[in-house]
Amino acid sequence: MTDTKRPIVNPRDLALDHWTKGSFFESRDAAFGTLLGLTNLGIGYGEVPPGKSGCPFHNHHVEEELFIILEGEGTYRFGSERHAVGPGDILGAPAGGPETAHHLINTGSVPLKYLSISTKAATDICEYPDSGKFLARTRGAKGLSFVGRPESAVDYWDGEPGA
């Protein structure tokens, strides 16, 4: 599929990026909101193999996400709960703290295929409760992205001349 904007995109025509990280994270996915001419919505398609997840357990402070399960079965980990999901299920991930942390795990025997839709906040903080990390990110030509842990924080005046 070319990068030409169009009013209709079919996931079967997308060039999927296949990636793995360790033994638990793996996906074939593509972002395609820009192909539809959308600038304020992130749209993606993902295929996660059995026994894998496409992202770490996380929550956003600003962005909201929505997932639509197309094929396969999985577990939607949301906050302290786990929910069985399958084709036709629509999953919400509102902005918030660890109580809205989420991720999908393929617990079936075939690839878990889903659409993801998100707001595209100019700035967001994302927390990873399982690992104690956070991500601070801004979008745009001069975007900033930083992953760290609270214990690596420095004093506000640290390194400032004359402070």
N, C-alpha and C positions, 0 to 999 in steps of 0.2 A: 504494500500500500504506500502511495506517495504521501508527502506532507501537505498536499493541497487541501485547503479547507473545503468541507462538504457538509450537507445537512444530515447525512445518514452515514453511520459507520457500523459494520458488522464485525464482532470480535473474531470470527473465523478468518477475516482478511488481515488481521493485525500481525505485524512481525513481533513475536514475543521474545523478550529478553530472558534467558535462562540463567539463574544464579543459584549458588548454594553457599551456606555458611555453617561450618561445623556439621554435626550429625542430625540436627533438628530443623534447621531453617533451609527451605528450598522453595522456589517458585519459578514459574514462567509467567511473565506479566508484561503489560504495556499500559502506558498512560496515553489517553487519546482525546481529552477534552479540547485541546487546542485544534485538533483536526476538525472538530465540530464548530470551531470559532468561539468557544467558551473561554472567557478570561477569569471569571470569578468562581468557577466550579472545577474541581479536579475530578476527572473521570478515569477509572482504570478497570482493566480486566485482568483477572488472575487465575492461574491453575496451580494448585498445590498438591503434590503427590501424597499418597497415603502415609500416615504417620508423621507428617511434617507440618510446619507453620510458615506463613509468609512474612511474619514480623514478630518482634518481641512483644510481650505484654506491655502496653503503654497507655497513657492518657494525655489528652491535649487540654491546655488551659483555654484556648481560644477556638481552634478549629473543631468542627463537628463532622462526623463521618456516618455514612450509611452503607450497608452491604446488602446485596441481593444475591441469594444463593440460586445458581442456575442448575447445577448438577452436583451429585455427590452428597456425602454426609460428613458432618463434623461436629465439633464442640465449640460453642462460642463462650469463651471465658470472659465474663463481664463482672468487674469488681470481685467480690468474694464468691460469686455464683458461677455455675457451669450449666449451659443449656445445649441440648441436642438440637441440631439444625439440619435442614435438608432443602430440596428444591422448592422454590416459592417463598421461603422465609426471608423476611426483611429485618435486618438487624440495625438498631440505632446505637450510636456511640456519641452522646452529647459531650460538650466541653465540660470539664470539671476536674476534680482531684482524683486520687487513687480509686475512689468508689466508682468511677466511670472508666477505669483501665480496661482494656479489651485486647483480644486477639482470637483468631480462628485457628483451630487445629483440625486437620483432616483425620478423622477417626474411621473413615470408610475404607473400601478396597479399590476405589477408582479415584482419579483426580477430582478434587473439590474445585469447582469452577464458580466464580462469582464476579459480580460487578461491584466496584467501590466508587462512592460519590462523596466528595468532601467540599467544604467551604475552603477557599484559598486565602487564609488570613495573611496580611502583610507581615505580621509578627506572631510567633507562637512560642510557647514553652511546652515541651513534651517531657513527661516523667516516665521512668521505667522502674516500677515498684520492685520487680524481681532482682534487679541489679543495683538499685540505689542511684542510678544515673539520671541526668536531665539533659535535654537538648534545648538550647536557645537559638532561634532561627529567625532571620528576616529574609524576605524575598526581594527580587529586583536585581538590577545590574550590579549593585554594590552590596549584595546580600552578605550576611554574616551567619555563620553556623558554628556553634560551640557545644561540645559534649563534655560533661564533667560530673563531678560529685560535689555535694555541698561542702564536704570537708576540705576541698581544694580551694575554697574561696579565700580571697585576700581582702584586707581592709580597704575601704573606699579610697583612702588617701595614699595607699601603697604606691610608691614609685613616683608620686607627683613632686615636681620641683618645688622646693621651699616648704614642703609639708612636714 
